[in-house]
Amino acid sequence: MPIQSLLFAIEVTLPISLLIVLGIVFKRIRWINEEFAIVGSRLVFNVTLPCLLFVNIAKTDLSVTTPSYLLGFAAVATTLTFLVFNLLALKIKQQDARGAFAQGACRGNMAIIGLALSVSAFGEPAQALASMYLAAIVILYNVYSILTLYYHQSTSVSMKLVALSVLKNPLAIAIVLAIIVALVPIQLPDLLYESGSYLAQMTLPLALLCVGASIRLQEFKASKLLYIAIASKIVFIPLVTTVIGYLCGLRNEELGVLYIMMATPTAAAAYPMIRAIGGDHHLTAAIIAGTTLLSMFSTTLGLFLLHYLGWV
């Protein structure tokens, strides 16, 4: 049983980890460079990932398969997580580090790592479940991140900026359009779905290579705050949330997707946001790099325990 659980965890995380490591290696041997990572990430965020979400959600019967309980639980858990870590951030002496710490500890890379791990763990059927999870929570992540950074920079929060950030987000646009298509009897041409599927298939390998190419080991520094944020993001938050989710009745794929999404490393989008609004972008970059590298091991261990306990 322990061996089977370990093999399950390794089979889930190893392909994802290898693509990230390949991104690091390809950059080191100069097959790809920083510009590739920047342009590739932009292509994923603006085109291929929205296509992936649109195709998955638009072809799903939401009236039958929407996991309302999971989404409601995840929304509450995400809200409480941001509240708790914003309160903890007030104890940090360096004001410019407060927003970086709170956002870095809470905002996960669900769209890339979470989606890839969910499919790897539970197969193609979990892609629709993970996509709906992402659809519900990604907007909360964007809103809470903006509010967090403004709050800790002693700048009045611009609700107009918050609204524009959400409305202009390609993921939010794709999600809204997909929900409309799924709920209203609109028959789109098969050609559109087929073309969208080709673009969608580029998402995970390209994005994971870009994640690896974006990691800069020199950004690590001996900072207590850095390692508290890393431990919170990939160990403490997913552990507490998953245990509470189990006690509240979540099981199997739903509990597994909840764990995977909560255990994802800090989203790379946190870096340009904190640079634009203000704050300790060096700390944010180190949190992104640290959680991305170490989550390979923590997620493997977490999935091993979930499988060994029979929770998934």
N, C-alpha and C positions, 0 to 999 in steps of 0.2 A: 504493500500500500504506500509506504513512504517513497519507494523508488518510482512507482507510477505517478505519484503526485509531483515529484521532482521533475520527471520527464515531461509531464504536462506543462509545468511552469517554464522549463527551458525551451520546449517547442514553441511556446507562445512568444517569449521575449527574444529568443536568439535571432530570428530573421530580422526583427526590427533593429536590434542592437547592431547586427552586422552591417546593415545599410548605413547606420549612423557612423560606425567605425570606418566604413569605406569612404564616407564623406571626409573624415579626418585624414585618411591615408591619401586620397586623391588630391586633396589640397596640398598635403606635404610634398607629394611628388610632382606637383604643379600640373596635374591634368585638369584641375578646376582651380578657380581662384576666388577671392572675395567678391569680385564683380559677379561671378556666376551665382554665388550664394544670394546676393542682393537681388539680382534680376530673377533668378529662379523662385525665390520666396515671394517676390511681387507677382509673378505669374500664377503661383499657387493660390495666393490670397485673393487675387482679383478675377481669376478665370477658372482654373481647374477645380479648386475646392468648392466654389459656388455651384459648378456643374455637378459635382459629386453629390452635394446636398440636395440640389434640385431633383436630380434623377431618382435618388433614394426616397425622398419624401413624396414627390408627385405621384409615384407609382404605388404608394402605400394606401391602403384603406384605413384612414385615420379613425373612422367611426367604430372600427372593430379592434384595431391593434394599438391604439394610443395608450401607452403605459402611464395612465394618469397618476396613479399612486407613487410610482417611481419619480416622475417629473415633479410632483408636488413636494415629495421628501427632499429631492435634490435642490429645489429652489429654496426651501427653508434652510437646509444645511449650508448652502452657499451664502445666503444672507447672514446667518449667524456667524459663519467663519470670518467674513469680512468685518463684521461688527467687533468680534473678539480681538482680531489682530489690529484693527485700528485703535482700539483701546490700549492694547499692549504697546503699540508704537508711540503713544504719548509719553511713555517712560524713557524713550530714547533721547539723549541729550542733544545730539546733532539733528537739527530740524530737517535738513535736506535728506537725511537718511530715513525718516519716518515713513514717508510715502513709498519709497523704494522697498523697505522692509515689508510693509503691509501688503502691497501689491505682489511682491515676489513670493510671499508665503502663501498667497491665496489663488492667484490666477494661473490656471493650468493650461497646458498645450493640448486641449481636448481635440481640436480639429485635426491635428496631425498624429501625434503619438497615441492619443486616446482612441481615435477611430481605427488606427492600424492595429493596435493591441486587441481591441474588442473583436475585430474580424478574425485575427489570428487565434484568439482564445476560443471563440464560439461559432466560427464559420460565417458564411455569407448571410444567414438569417439575422445575425446580430448587427449587421450593418444598418438595417432600417431602425432597429432599436437605438443604436448608438447615435444615428443621425438625428432622431427625434429628441434624444437627450441633449445633443449639441444645439439643436434648434431652440430648445427651451432655455438653456443656460447661457449660451454665448452672449445674448443680449444683456443678461444680468452682469456678466463679467465686464462688458464694455462700460456699462453705466456705473457700476461700483468702482471700477478702476479709475475712471475720470473723477468721480466724487472723492475718492481716497486721495488722489494726488493734489487736487485743489484744496482739500481740507487741511492737509499737512503743509501746504505751501503758504498758508495764511492769505490766500487769495479768494475773493468771493466767487462762489460757484456759479458759472454761467449755465443756466438751464438750456439756453439756446445752443451752446456748444455741445452739451450732452445729447440733446435731441438730434442735432446735425450729425454728430459722430455715429449715432445709431442708424439714422436714416440713410447715410451715405455708405454704411458698411456693406460691402458686396455680399458677405455671408447673410446678413439680415435681409437684404433685398431678395436673394435667392430663396431663403427660407419662406418669406411672405408669399412670393409668387408660387412656390411649390405647394404651400398649404391651400392657396386659392384653387390651384389646379386639382389638388386631391379632394377638396370638399365640394367643388362645383363640377358638374358633369361636363368638363371641357375635354374634348378628344384632340390631343395634339398629334401632329404627324409623327409616324415612326422614325422618319429621317431625323427629326429633331432629337429624339431620345437616343438614337444610335450615335449621332455626332457628339451629343453630350456625354455619352458613355465612354467614347474614345478619349475625350479630354479628361473625364473623371479618372480613368485608369492611370493617367500620368501622375495623379496627385500624390499618392503615398510614396512611391520610390523617389520622385523628384524632391518632395518636401523633406524626406528623411536624409537624403544626401546633402541638402542645403543646411539642415540642422547640424550635421557633422562638420561641414565646411565652416560654419559660423562659430564653432567652439574655439575659444582662444585660451589656452592653458595659463598664459601669463596673467590672466585676470584674477586668478586665485590669490588671495592674500590671507594672512593670519588674522582674521577678524571674527570675534565671537559672534557678532551680529549676523555675519554671513552664514555661519554654520547652524545657528539657531533657525534662520529662515529656511535653509536647505532641509534640516531635520523636520521642521514643521510641515513643509510642502510634501515631502515624499514618504514620511513615516507617521507623524503624529495625526495630521488631519485625516488621511485615508483610513488609519487604524480606528480612530474614534468614530468617524462617520459610518464605516462599514459595520462595526459592532452594533451601533445604535440601529442601523438599517436592518440588520439581522433580527434584533430584538423587536423591531417594529413590523416584522413579517416579510421582508424582502428575501427572495431565495433565487438560486440558480442563475440564469443569464442576467436577470435584473440586478441582483446583488453583485455579480461579477462586473457588469458594466459600471455600476456605481463605484466600486473599488477602483477600477482601472481609470475612470475619469478623474476621480479625486486624487489618485496617485501620480498623475501625469506631471512631468517637470514644468517649471515656469514657462509660460508662453513667450516666445521671442518678441511678440508684439508689445510686450511690456517695456522693451528698451526704447524704441522710437517715441513711445507715448511719454515716458518720463523725461526724455530729452526735450520734447516739445513743450511740456508743461513746466518742467523744472524739477530738480531733485538730484540725488546721488546716482547718476547713471553708471558709474563704475561698480557700485554695489549691485545694481540690477543686472549688469552684464555678468558679474561673478555668480550671482544666484542662478541665472539661466544656465551658465556653463556647468555649475556644480550639480544642479538638480538633473540636468540632461544626462550627464555622465553617470552619476550615482543611482539614478532611477532604474537603470538597467538591472542592477543587483537587487534593489529594494522591491521592485515590482515582481521579479522572479521569486523572491522569498515570500512576498505577500500572496501571490497566486498559488504557490506551493502549499501554504498554510490553509488557504480557502479550500483547495481541492482535498487536502489531507483531512480536514475537519468535515468534509462532505457538505459544505455550504454552497458550492457551485458544481 
